[in-house]
Amino acid sequence: MTDTASARTGRLILVPAVITLGVTLLRLVGERQGWSPALFSREPGGGGALVMLAAILGNWGTHYDVMPPGAPAMSGLYKWFMIGLLPQLTIWLWFTVAIGGLFGIAAGAIAARGR
């Protein structure tokens, strides 16, 4: 990899990382200081579904709005329901519980073995 390509790659990683860190710190301060719950809610979930919907409706070209090859064309709202909301409420819920449980069992077995 050339120095120019390496610098571009480093910048491509650094800029979003700094933005993410800034947003995380802002949210942390906002939640700890009790700022407006509309922007700094302590409730689980956050606005992820709204970001996904905005990405789909705006055709941002992110991982949220890209359909698998050969998928039929759909309206924005239907697409959000099919690739966003429905999987989050079904597949990912159970996947997270199952995989989390397996890793929890493995961690418990490793911890017990170390005693």
Backbone hydrogen bonds, N-H to C=O, Kabsch-Sander energy under -0.5 kcal/mol:
donor,donor_aa,acceptor,acceptor_aa,energy
6,S,2,T,-2.5
7,A,3,D,-2.4
8,R,4,T,-2.4
9,T,5,A,-2.5
10,G,6,S,-2.6
11,R,7,A,-2.4
12,L,8,R,-2.6
13,I,9,T,-1.6
14,L,10,G,-2.9
15,V,11,R,-2.4
17,A,13,I,-1.6
18,V,14,L,-2.6
19,I,15,V,-2.3
20,T,16,P,-2.8
21,L,17,A,-2.4
22,G,18,V,-2.6
23,V,19,I,-2.6
24,T,20,T,-2.6
25,L,21,L,-2.7
26,L,22,G,-2.4
27,R,23,V,-2.6
28,L,24,T,-2.5
29,V,25,L,-2.6
30,G,26,L,-2.8
31,E,27,R,-2.8
32,R,28,L,-2.6
33,Q,29,V,-2.5
34,G,31,E,-0.7
35,W,30,G,-2.6
39,L,36,S,-1.5
40,F,36,S,-2.5
48,G,45,G,-1.0
51,V,47,G,-2.2
52,M,48,G,-2.4
53,L,49,A,-2.2
54,A,50,L,-2.5
55,A,51,V,-2.5
56,I,52,M,-2.3
57,L,53,L,-2.9
58,G,54,A,-2.3
59,N,55,A,-0.6
59,N,56,I,-0.8
60,W,55,A,-1.9
65,D,62,T,-0.8
66,V,62,T,-0.6
67,M,65,D,-0.6
71,A,68,P,-1.8
79,K,75,S,-2.7
80,W,76,G,-2.4
81,F,77,L,-2.1
82,M,78,Y,-2.7
83,I,79,K,-2.9
84,G,80,W,-1.6
85,L,80,W,-2.1
86,L,81,F,-2.8
88,Q,84,G,-1.7
89,L,85,L,-2.1
90,T,86,L,-1.0
92,W,87,P,-2.6
93,L,87,P,-0.5
94,W,90,T,-1.9
95,F,91,I,-2.7
96,T,92,W,-2.4
97,V,93,L,-1.9
98,A,94,W,-2.8
99,I,95,F,-2.8
100,G,96,T,-2.3
101,G,97,V,-2.3
102,L,98,A,-2.3
103,F,99,I,-2.5
104,G,100,G,-2.2
105,I,101,G,-2.5
106,A,102,L,-2.5
107,A,103,F,-2.7
108,G,104,G,-2.4
109,A,105,I,-2.4
110,I,106,A,-2.4
111,A,107,A,-2.6
112,A,108,G,-2.4
113,R,109,A,-1.9
114,G,110,I,-1.5
115,R,112,A,-0.9
